Amino acid sequence: MGLGCGAKLAKIYAILVLLILIAQLAGIALIAAFKSQVEGTFKTNLEQEFQKEYKQNQTEFRALFKKFECCGINGPQDVLNVTATLPKECCPESAQTCTSVNANGGCYTKLESYINRYAAAFIGVGVGILIFQDLHCTT
């Protein structure tokens, strides 16, 4: 006797789920393999957007400077390339005046360490989803 229609559909479903799992694993491997290129592209895009958007969106950038205790993308010179003075958010709260001498470092390194701090959690969630998909397929 041949397979019934339901069994054939189940087999097709299992194959599709397996292909999706392989594609997800390949995506994770590609991200890991090209991490430095992704980081370089991210930094370049961040620098370009800062140059274009800082004047129009100073409130948002100042909030970023305050939250991460940073200034500019690579440092205070990024801000000074766009405006004549540094905002107070670029310096520690204890500073009387904000200059490039007492300004905080660049935001890129702060953002990078923030992302790296939570990268394990993101990877864990992704692996959990993969496992759930695999268990769902086998039950």
C-alpha positions as CSV (number, residue, x, y, z in Angstrom):
1,M,0.0,0.0,0.0
2,G,1.2,3.5,-0.8
3,L,1.2,6.5,1.5
4,G,-2.1,8.2,2.1
5,C,-2.6,11.9,1.3
6,G,-2.1,13.0,5.0
7,A,1.2,11.1,5.2
8,K,2.5,12.7,2.0
9,L,1.6,16.2,3.3
10,A,3.3,15.4,6.6
11,K,6.4,14.3,4.8
12,I,6.4,17.5,2.7
13,Y,5.8,19.6,5.8
14,A,8.8,17.9,7.5
15,I,11.0,18.6,4.5
16,L,10.0,22.3,4.4
17,V,10.7,22.7,8.1
18,L,14.1,21.0,7.7
19,L,14.9,23.4,4.8
20,I,13.9,26.4,6.9
21,L,16.1,25.1,9.7
22,I,19.1,24.7,7.4
23,A,18.5,28.2,6.0
24,Q,18.4,29.7,9.5
25,L,21.6,27.9,10.5
26,A,23.3,29.1,7.3
27,G,22.2,32.7,8.1
28,I,23.7,32.4,11.6
29,A,26.9,31.0,10.1
30,L,27.1,33.9,7.6
31,I,26.6,36.5,10.2
32,A,29.3,35.0,12.4
33,A,31.7,34.7,9.4
34,F,31.2,38.3,8.2
35,K,30.9,39.9,11.6
36,S,33.8,42.3,11.0
37,Q,32.4,43.4,7.6
38,V,28.9,44.0,9.1
39,E,30.5,46.1,11.9
40,G,32.5,48.1,9.4
41,T,29.5,48.8,7.3
42,F,27.4,49.7,10.4
43,K,30.0,52.2,11.6
44,T,30.3,53.8,8.1
45,N,26.6,54.2,7.8
46,L,26.3,55.5,11.4
47,E,29.0,58.2,10.6
48,Q,27.2,59.2,7.4
49,E,23.8,59.4,9.0
50,F,25.3,61.5,11.9
51,Q,26.7,64.0,9.4
52,K,23.4,64.3,7.5
53,E,21.0,64.2,10.5
54,Y,22.7,65.8,13.5
55,K,21.5,69.4,12.8
56,Q,17.8,68.4,12.3
57,N,17.7,65.8,15.1
58,Q,19.8,67.2,17.8
59,T,17.3,66.3,20.5
60,E,17.5,62.6,19.6
61,F,21.3,62.6,19.4
62,R,21.6,64.4,22.7
63,A,19.4,61.8,24.3
64,L,21.8,59.1,23.0
65,F,24.8,61.1,24.2
66,K,23.2,61.3,27.7
67,K,22.1,57.7,27.9
68,F,25.4,56.2,26.8
69,E,27.6,59.0,28.2
70,C,29.2,59.5,24.8
71,C,29.7,62.2,22.2
72,G,29.6,62.0,18.4
73,I,30.3,58.7,16.7
74,N,34.0,58.5,17.1
75,G,34.3,61.4,19.6
76,P,33.5,65.1,20.1
77,Q,35.2,66.1,16.9
78,D,32.2,64.6,15.0
79,V,29.9,67.1,16.7
80,L,32.3,70.0,16.2
81,N,32.5,69.2,12.5
82,V,28.8,69.9,12.3
83,T,28.3,72.7,14.9
84,A,30.5,75.2,16.6
85,T,29.9,74.0,20.2
86,L,29.4,70.8,22.1
87,P,26.1,70.2,23.9
88,K,26.2,69.7,27.6
89,E,25.2,66.0,27.1
90,C,28.6,65.4,25.6
91,C,30.4,65.9,29.0
92,P,30.1,64.5,32.5
93,E,27.4,66.2,34.6
94,S,30.2,67.6,36.9
95,A,31.8,69.6,34.1
96,Q,31.3,73.4,34.3
97,T,31.7,73.8,30.5
98,C,31.8,71.2,27.8
99,T,34.9,71.2,25.6
100,S,36.6,68.6,23.5
101,V,39.1,68.2,26.4
102,N,36.6,67.0,29.0
103,A,34.0,65.5,26.6
104,N,33.1,61.8,26.7
105,G,34.4,59.4,24.1
106,G,32.6,58.3,20.9
107,C,29.2,56.6,20.9
108,Y,30.3,53.8,18.5
109,T,32.4,51.9,21.1
110,K,29.6,52.4,23.7
111,L,27.0,51.0,21.3
112,E,29.2,48.2,20.3
113,S,29.8,47.1,23.8
114,Y,26.1,47.4,24.6
115,I,25.2,45.2,21.6
116,N,27.9,42.7,22.5
117,R,26.7,42.5,26.1
118,Y,23.3,41.3,24.9
119,A,24.4,39.3,21.9
120,A,24.5,36.1,23.8
121,A,20.8,36.6,24.8
122,F,19.8,37.3,21.2
123,I,21.7,34.1,20.1
124,G,20.1,32.1,22.9
125,V,16.6,33.3,21.9
126,G,17.3,32.4,18.3
127,V,18.6,28.9,19.2
128,G,15.5,28.5,21.4
129,I,13.3,29.3,18.5
130,L,15.1,26.8,16.3
131,I,14.8,24.1,18.9
132,F,11.1,24.8,19.4
133,Q,10.6,24.6,15.6
134,D,12.4,21.3,15.5
135,L,10.5,19.9,18.4
136,H,7.2,21.1,16.9
137,C,8.0,19.3,13.7
138,T,8.8,16.0,15.3
139,T,5.7,15.9,17.5
